[in-house]
Amino acid sequence: MKTKQKDSLWTRDFTIITVGSVISMFGNSLSGFAMSLLVLDYTDSSMLFALYIVMFTLPQVIMPVVSGALLDRFSRKKTIYTLDFISAGMYLLVGILLRRGWFSFPLFAVYIFIVGSINSIYFVAFDSFYPLLITEGNFQRAYSIASVLETLSNIMVPVSAIIYRTLGISPLLMINALCFFGAAVMETRIEADEEYIEKQKSHVTGSGVFGRFFGDLKEGLRYLMAEKGLLAVAVYFTFSSVSSGAANVLTLPYFKSTFENGEFVYMLVWGMAVAGRAIGGMIHYKFKIPAQYRYAIALSVYIILSISEGFYLYFPIIVMQICCFMSGFLGVTSYTIRISATQRYVPDEKKGRFNGAFVMLNQVGMLLAEVMAGALGDLFDPRYIITGFMLMNAVAAVVFIGGRSKEISAIYNVTE
C-alpha cells in the first residue's frame, strides 16, 4: 500500500470512500424504511414483519464468515464496487415491477433474501477495506465521521415516509438504484494498493481452491479463539445483537399499533437518537477519548444503554425522546471505541476473517432474536419482551466485558 501521510486524514482515497458511502447510505435510508412500511401495510402482522426481517438477516449468518476468508485473498475494493453495481440493477428492476402494480410477499421475501446476501458480503469487504485508507493516528476521527454520516442518513427516513405515502415505493427504489450506481462509479477511482493479497498468496493454508479456503477459514477461527479479548468483545456484541434484533422487530409495530400515525411518532422519538449520535460523533471527531479511560467508558456505556433501551417505552413521549438522545450519544461512543480499537489491533491480512466471524456471530444472535420476538410479539406486550432482552444484554456486558478487563483493556486502551 502507498505510504500513509501522517496526520492527513482526508486523502484522495479516504474522501472517495467517504463520499461514496454517504451516497449509498442515503439511498438505502430512503428505500429501507419504505419497504418496512410496505410489508406492514400489506400483512398487518408482527409475525410476517418478523419473517421479512429474518429473510434479510438469514444470509448474513453464513455469508460473512465465508466471504471473510475469501476477501483476505482477493480485492476488497473490486468487491465493493461490483456489489454496488449489482445492487443498482436490482433496485431498478424491482422499482419498475412495483410501479406496474406487482407485489407478492413470498417473492418480495426472496428478493430481500438476495439483498441481505449482497449486504452481508459488502459490509465485510467495506469494514476490512476502510481501515486501510485511514492514516496513522486518525482511527477515532475516521470512525466518528463514519458514524455521524450513517446517523445523518437517517434524516431521510421521514422523507421516505412522506414520499411513500404520496407517491408509493417505486420512486424510492429507483432513487436508491441511482445512488448505488453513483457510489460504484466513484469507488472504481480508488487507487490504494492491497498488499495483504500478496501476503496471503505466499501463505498457503491448503491445496487447491477449496483447500485454501477452508484453511483460511480455520486459521481465522483459531486467531479469534486465541485472542481472548477480541473473542470476549465478539461474544458480548452477539448478545447486543440479540437485544437489538428483538427491538428491531417489535418497536415500529408497537408505535404503529399504539399511536395514531405511529410511524411518525416513531420517527419523532428515534429522531432524537439521530441527533444524539450526530452530536456525539462531532465531539469524537474533535476530541480524542483519553486512551487510559476507553475500556471503563465502554463498559459503563454498554450497561447504561441496555437499561435505558429496556425501559424507555414505559414513559411519556418526551421522556422517550430524552432516553433516545442519550442512547444515540452513548451509542456513537460505544461504536467509536470498539471499532477503532479492534480494526487497529487486527492485522490487515486477517481483517476479512475477523470481520466476517464478528458479523456472523452478530447475525446469528440477531436472527434468533427476530424469530423469537416475532413469535412472542403477537402474544405479549412488546415492551415486556424488549425489557427482558435488554436486561440480558446488561448481564452479558458485566460477564464478558467486565470479566475480561485485562485483555480488552489491552485492545481498547491503546494510544493511536
C-alpha positions as CSV (number, residue, x, y, z in Angstrom):
1,M,0.0,0.0,0.0
2,K,1.1,3.5,-0.6
3,T,2.9,5.3,2.3
4,K,0.3,7.0,4.5
5,Q,0.7,10.7,5.2
6,K,0.8,11.1,9.0
7,D,-2.0,13.3,10.4
8,S,-3.6,13.8,7.0
9,L,-6.9,12.0,7.2
10,W,-8.6,13.5,4.1
11,T,-6.5,11.8,1.5
12,R,-8.0,11.3,-2.0
13,D,-8.9,7.7,-1.4
14,F,-10.5,8.3,2.0
15,T,-12.5,11.2,0.6
16,I,-13.8,9.0,-2.3
17,I,-14.8,6.1,0.0
18,T,-16.5,8.5,2.4
19,V,-18.5,10.3,-0.3
20,G,-19.4,7.1,-2.0
21,S,-20.7,5.5,1.3
22,V,-22.7,8.7,2.0
23,I,-24.5,8.4,-1.4
24,S,-25.3,4.8,-0.9
25,M,-26.4,5.2,2.7
26,F,-28.8,8.0,1.9
27,G,-30.3,5.9,-0.8
28,N,-30.7,2.9,1.4
29,S,-32.3,5.0,4.2
30,L,-34.9,6.2,1.6
31,S,-35.9,2.8,0.4
32,G,-35.3,0.7,3.5
33,F,-37.9,2.3,5.8
34,A,-40.4,2.4,3.0
35,M,-40.0,-1.3,2.3
36,S,-40.7,-1.9,6.0
37,L,-43.9,0.2,5.8
38,L,-44.9,-1.7,2.6
39,V,-44.7,-5.0,4.3
40,L,-46.6,-3.8,7.4
41,D,-49.3,-2.3,5.3
42,Y,-49.8,-5.4,3.2
43,T,-49.5,-8.0,6.0
44,D,-50.6,-6.2,9.2
45,S,-48.8,-8.9,11.2
46,S,-45.9,-8.7,13.6
47,M,-45.1,-12.3,12.7
48,L,-44.9,-11.7,8.9
49,F,-43.0,-8.5,9.5
50,A,-40.5,-10.5,11.6
51,L,-40.3,-13.1,8.8
52,Y,-39.5,-10.2,6.3
53,I,-36.6,-9.1,8.7
54,V,-35.5,-12.7,9.2
55,M,-35.2,-13.2,5.4
56,F,-32.9,-10.2,5.3
57,T,-30.9,-11.4,8.3
58,L,-30.6,-15.1,7.4
59,P,-28.0,-14.9,4.7
60,Q,-25.9,-12.8,7.0
61,V,-25.3,-15.8,9.2
62,I,-23.2,-17.7,6.7
63,M,-22.1,-15.2,4.1
64,P,-19.9,-13.1,6.3
65,V,-17.6,-15.9,7.6
66,V,-17.4,-17.4,4.1
67,S,-16.7,-14.1,2.4
68,G,-14.3,-13.0,5.1
69,A,-11.9,-15.8,4.3
70,L,-12.1,-15.1,0.6
71,L,-11.7,-11.3,1.0
72,D,-8.3,-11.8,2.6
73,R,-7.0,-13.2,-0.7
74,F,-9.0,-11.2,-3.2
75,S,-9.6,-7.5,-3.8
76,R,-11.9,-5.9,-1.3
77,K,-12.0,-2.8,-3.5
78,K,-13.3,-4.6,-6.6
79,T,-15.8,-6.5,-4.4
80,I,-17.2,-3.2,-3.1
81,Y,-17.9,-1.5,-6.4
82,T,-19.1,-4.7,-8.1
83,L,-21.7,-5.3,-5.5
84,D,-22.8,-1.7,-5.7
85,F,-23.3,-2.1,-9.5
86,I,-25.4,-5.2,-8.8
87,S,-27.5,-3.5,-6.2
88,A,-28.2,-0.7,-8.5
89,G,-29.6,-3.1,-11.1
90,M,-31.7,-5.0,-8.6
91,Y,-33.3,-1.9,-7.1
92,L,-34.1,-0.5,-10.5
93,L,-35.7,-3.8,-11.6
94,V,-37.9,-4.1,-8.5
95,G,-38.8,-0.5,-8.7
96,I,-40.1,-1.0,-12.2
97,L,-42.0,-4.1,-11.3
98,L,-43.7,-2.4,-8.3
99,R,-44.6,0.6,-10.4
100,R,-46.6,-1.8,-12.6
101,G,-48.5,-3.0,-9.6
102,W,-46.6,-6.2,-8.8
103,F,-46.4,-7.3,-5.2
104,S,-46.2,-10.7,-3.7
105,F,-45.0,-11.2,-0.2
106,P,-43.3,-14.6,-0.9
107,L,-41.4,-13.2,-3.9
108,F,-40.6,-10.0,-2.0
109,A,-39.2,-12.1,0.8
110,V,-36.9,-13.9,-1.7
111,Y,-35.8,-10.5,-3.1
112,I,-34.9,-9.3,0.4
113,F,-33.0,-12.5,1.0
114,I,-30.8,-11.7,-2.0
115,V,-30.4,-8.1,-0.8
116,G,-29.3,-9.4,2.6
117,S,-26.8,-11.7,0.9
118,I,-25.3,-8.9,-1.0
119,N,-25.2,-6.6,2.0
120,S,-23.5,-9.2,4.2
121,I,-20.6,-9.6,1.7
122,Y,-20.4,-5.9,1.1
123,F,-20.2,-4.9,4.8
124,V,-17.4,-7.4,5.4
125,A,-15.5,-6.1,2.4
126,F,-16.1,-2.5,3.4
127,D,-15.2,-2.9,7.0
128,S,-12.0,-4.7,6.1
129,F,-11.0,-2.2,3.4
130,Y,-12.0,1.1,5.1
131,P,-9.2,0.9,7.8
132,L,-6.6,0.5,5.0
133,L,-7.5,4.0,3.9
134,I,-7.1,5.7,7.3
135,T,-3.8,7.4,8.0
136,E,-1.9,6.8,11.2
137,G,-3.3,8.4,14.4
138,N,-6.7,9.1,12.8
139,F,-8.7,6.0,13.6
140,Q,-11.1,7.6,16.1
141,R,-11.6,10.6,13.9
142,A,-12.3,8.4,10.8
143,Y,-14.8,6.2,12.6
144,S,-16.5,9.2,14.2
145,I,-17.1,10.6,10.7
146,A,-18.4,7.2,9.5
147,S,-20.8,7.1,12.5
148,V,-22.0,10.7,12.0
149,L,-22.6,10.2,8.3
150,E,-24.5,6.9,8.9
151,T,-26.6,8.7,11.5
152,L,-27.3,11.7,9.3
153,S,-28.5,9.4,6.6
154,N,-31.5,8.7,8.9
155,I,-32.8,12.1,8.2
156,M,-34.1,10.6,5.0
157,V,-36.5,8.4,7.0
158,P,-39.2,11.0,7.3
159,V,-38.6,12.0,3.7
160,S,-39.1,8.3,2.8
161,A,-42.3,8.1,4.8
162,I,-43.8,11.2,3.1
163,I,-42.8,10.0,-0.4
164,Y,-44.1,6.5,0.3
165,R,-47.5,7.8,1.4
166,T,-47.8,10.2,-1.5
167,L,-46.1,8.6,-4.5
168,G,-45.6,5.0,-3.5
169,I,-42.4,3.0,-3.1
170,S,-41.3,2.7,-6.7
171,P,-39.7,6.2,-6.9
172,L,-37.7,5.5,-3.8
173,L,-36.3,2.2,-5.1
174,M,-35.3,3.9,-8.4
175,I,-33.6,6.7,-6.4
176,N,-31.7,4.1,-4.5
177,A,-30.6,2.4,-7.7
178,L,-29.2,5.7,-8.9
179,C,-27.4,6.2,-5.6
180,F,-25.7,2.8,-5.7
181,F,-24.7,3.4,-9.3
182,G,-23.1,6.7,-8.5
183,A,-21.3,5.3,-5.5
184,A,-19.9,2.4,-7.6
185,V,-18.6,4.7,-10.2
186,M,-16.8,6.8,-7.6
187,E,-15.3,3.7,-5.9
188,T,-13.7,2.5,-9.1
189,R,-11.4,5.6,-8.8
190,I,-9.8,4.5,-5.5
191,E,-6.1,3.9,-6.1
192,A,-4.9,2.2,-2.9
193,D,-2.9,-0.9,-3.3
194,E,-4.0,-4.0,-1.4
195,E,-0.7,-5.5,-0.2
196,Y,-2.4,-8.1,2.0
197,I,-3.3,-10.1,-1.1
198,E,0.4,-10.7,-1.9
199,K,1.0,-11.7,1.7
200,Q,-1.8,-14.2,1.6
201,K,-0.6,-15.6,-1.8
202,S,2.7,-16.5,-0.1
203,H,0.8,-18.0,2.9
204,V,-0.5,-21.4,1.8
205,T,-3.1,-23.0,4.1
206,G,-4.2,-25.9,2.0
207,S,-4.0,-27.4,-1.5
208,G,-6.4,-26.3,-4.2
209,V,-9.0,-23.5,-4.1
210,F,-11.3,-25.2,-1.5
211,G,-8.3,-26.4,0.5
212,R,-7.0,-22.8,0.8
213,F,-10.5,-21.5,1.6
214,F,-11.1,-24.0,4.4
215,G,-7.5,-23.5,5.6
216,D,-8.0,-19.7,5.7
217,L,-11.4,-20.2,7.5
218,K,-9.9,-22.4,10.2
219,E,-6.9,-20.1,10.6
220,G,-9.3,-17.1,11.1
221,L,-11.3,-19.0,13.7
222,R,-8.1,-20.1,15.5
223,Y,-7.0,-16.5,15.6
224,L,-10.2,-15.3,17.1
225,M,-10.2,-18.1,19.7
226,A,-6.6,-17.3,20.6
227,E,-7.3,-13.6,21.1
228,K,-9.3,-13.8,24.3
229,G,-10.0,-10.0,24.4
230,L,-11.3,-10.0,20.8
231,L,-13.4,-13.1,21.5
232,A,-15.0,-11.6,24.6
233,V,-15.9,-8.5,22.6
234,A,-17.4,-10.6,19.8
235,V,-19.4,-12.7,22.2
236,Y,-20.8,-9.6,24.0
237,F,-21.8,-8.0,20.7
238,T,-23.6,-11.2,19.8
239,F,-25.8,-10.6,22.9
240,S,-26.1,-7.0,21.9
241,S,-27.3,-8.1,18.5
242,V,-29.8,-10.4,20.2
243,S,-31.4,-7.5,22.1
244,S,-31.2,-5.2,19.0
245,G,-32.9,-7.9,16.9
246,A,-35.8,-8.1,19.3
247,A,-36.1,-4.3,19.4
248,N,-36.0,-4.0,15.6
249,V,-38.8,-6.5,15.2
250,L,-41.1,-5.0,17.9
251,T,-40.5,-1.3,18.1
252,L,-42.0,0.0,14.9
253,P,-45.1,-2.3,15.1
254,Y,-45.5,-1.1,18.7
255,F,-45.6,2.5,17.7
256,K,-48.0,1.9,14.8
257,S,-50.4,-0.1,17.0
258,T,-50.2,2.3,20.0
259,F,-50.3,5.8,18.4
260,E,-52.2,7.4,15.6
261,N,-49.8,7.9,12.7
262,G,-47.5,5.7,14.8
263,E,-44.7,5.7,12.2
264,F,-44.3,9.4,12.5
265,V,-44.3,9.2,16.3
266,Y,-41.6,6.6,16.0
267,M,-39.6,9.0,13.8
268,L,-40.1,11.8,16.4
269,V,-38.8,9.6,19.2
270,W,-35.9,8.0,17.4
271,G,-35.0,11.2,15.6
272,M,-33.6,12.2,19.0
273,A,-31.2,9.3,18.8
274,V,-30.1,10.5,15.4
275,A,-29.4,13.9,17.0
276,G,-27.5,12.3,19.8
277,R,-25.3,10.3,17.5
278,A,-24.6,13.3,15.3
279,I,-23.6,15.5,18.2
280,G,-21.6,12.6,19.8
281,G,-19.8,11.9,16.6
282,M,-18.8,15.5,16.0
283,I,-17.4,15.6,19.6
284,H,-15.4,12.5,19.0
285,Y,-14.0,13.9,15.7
286,K,-12.8,17.0,17.6
287,F,-11.6,15.5,20.9
288,K,-9.9,12.1,21.4
289,I,-11.0,10.0,24.3
290,P,-8.0,9.5,26.6
291,A,-6.6,6.1,26.0
292,Q,-6.5,5.0,29.6
293,Y,-10.3,5.6,30.1
294,R,-11.6,3.9,26.9
295,Y,-12.3,0.5,28.4
296,A,-14.0,1.9,31.5
297,I,-16.1,4.2,29.4
298,A,-17.1,1.4,27.0
299,L,-18.2,-1.0,29.8
300,S,-20.3,1.8,31.5
301,V,-21.9,2.7,28.2
302,Y,-22.8,-0.9,27.4
303,I,-24.7,-1.2,30.8
304,I,-26.4,2.2,30.7
305,L,-27.6,1.7,27.1
306,S,-29.1,-1.7,27.9
307,I,-31.1,-0.3,30.9
308,S,-32.2,2.8,29.0
309,E,-33.4,1.0,25.9
310,G,-35.0,-1.7,28.0
311,F,-37.4,0.7,29.8
312,Y,-37.9,3.9,27.7
313,L,-41.2,2.7,26.1
314,Y,-42.9,2.8,29.5
315,F,-42.6,6.6,29.7
316,P,-44.3,9.6,28.0
317,I,-43.1,10.6,24.6
318,I,-40.9,13.4,25.9
319,V,-39.0,11.1,28.2
320,M,-38.7,8.5,25.4
321,Q,-37.0,11.3,23.3
322,I,-34.6,12.1,26.1
323,C,-33.7,8.4,26.5
324,C,-33.2,8.0,22.8
325,F,-31.0,11.1,22.6
326,M,-28.9,9.6,25.4
327,S,-28.8,6.2,23.6
328,G,-27.6,7.9,20.4
329,F,-24.9,9.9,22.1
330,L,-23.7,6.9,24.1
331,G,-24.1,4.6,21.1
332,V,-21.7,6.5,19.0
333,T,-19.2,6.5,21.9
334,S,-19.5,2.7,22.1
335,Y,-19.1,2.3,18.3
336,T,-16.2,4.6,18.0
337,I,-14.2,3.0,20.9
338,R,-14.9,-0.6,19.8
339,I,-14.4,-0.4,16.0
340,S,-11.4,1.9,16.0
341,A,-9.7,-0.2,18.6
342,T,-10.4,-3.6,17.0
343,Q,-9.6,-2.5,13.4
344,R,-6.3,-1.0,14.6
345,Y,-5.5,-4.2,16.6
346,V,-6.2,-6.8,13.9
347,P,-3.5,-7.3,11.2
348,D,-4.5,-6.2,7.7
349,E,-4.3,-9.7,6.3
350,K,-6.6,-11.1,8.9
351,K,-9.2,-8.3,8.9
352,G,-11.5,-10.0,6.5
353,R,-11.7,-13.2,8.5
354,F,-12.1,-11.4,11.8
355,N,-14.8,-9.1,10.5
356,G,-16.6,-12.0,8.8
357,A,-16.6,-14.0,12.1
358,F,-17.7,-10.9,14.0
359,V,-20.6,-10.2,11.7
360,M,-21.6,-13.9,11.6
361,L,-21.9,-14.1,15.4
362,N,-23.8,-10.8,15.4
363,Q,-26.2,-12.0,12.7
364,V,-26.8,-15.4,14.4
365,G,-27.8,-13.6,17.6
366,M,-30.0,-11.1,15.7
367,L,-31.7,-13.9,13.7
368,L,-32.6,-15.9,16.8
369,A,-34.0,-12.8,18.5
370,E,-36.0,-11.8,15.4
371,V,-37.7,-15.2,15.2
372,M,-38.4,-15.4,19.0
373,A,-39.5,-11.8,19.2
374,G,-41.7,-12.1,16.2
375,A,-43.5,-15.1,17.6
376,L,-43.9,-13.5,21.1
377,G,-44.9,-10.1,19.7
378,D,-48.4,-11.3,18.8
379,L,-48.9,-12.8,22.3
380,F,-47.4,-10.4,24.8
381,D,-46.8,-6.7,25.3
382,P,-43.8,-5.8,23.2
383,R,-42.4,-3.7,26.0
384,Y,-42.0,-6.6,28.3
385,I,-40.2,-8.6,25.6
386,I,-37.8,-5.8,24.9
387,T,-37.1,-5.2,28.6
388,G,-36.2,-8.9,29.1
389,F,-33.8,-8.9,26.2
390,M,-32.1,-5.7,27.2
391,L,-31.6,-6.8,30.8
392,M,-30.0,-10.0,29.4
393,N,-27.7,-7.7,27.5
394,A,-26.7,-5.8,30.6
395,V,-25.7,-9.0,32.3
396,A,-23.7,-10.1,29.3
397,A,-21.7,-6.8,29.4
398,V,-20.8,-7.4,33.1
399,V,-19.9,-11.1,32.4
400,F,-18.0,-10.8,29.1
401,I,-16.6,-7.3,29.0
402,G,-16.2,-6.9,32.8
403,G,-14.8,-10.4,33.1
404,R,-12.0,-9.9,30.6
405,S,-10.9,-6.4,31.7
406,K,-7.2,-7.1,31.3
407,E,-7.4,-8.5,27.8
408,I,-9.9,-6.0,26.5
409,S,-8.1,-3.0,28.1
410,A,-5.0,-4.1,26.1
411,I,-7.1,-3.6,22.9
412,Y,-9.2,-0.6,23.9
413,N,-6.7,1.5,25.9
414,V,-4.0,1.9,23.2
415,T,-2.8,5.3,22.1
416,E,-3.1,5.8,18.3
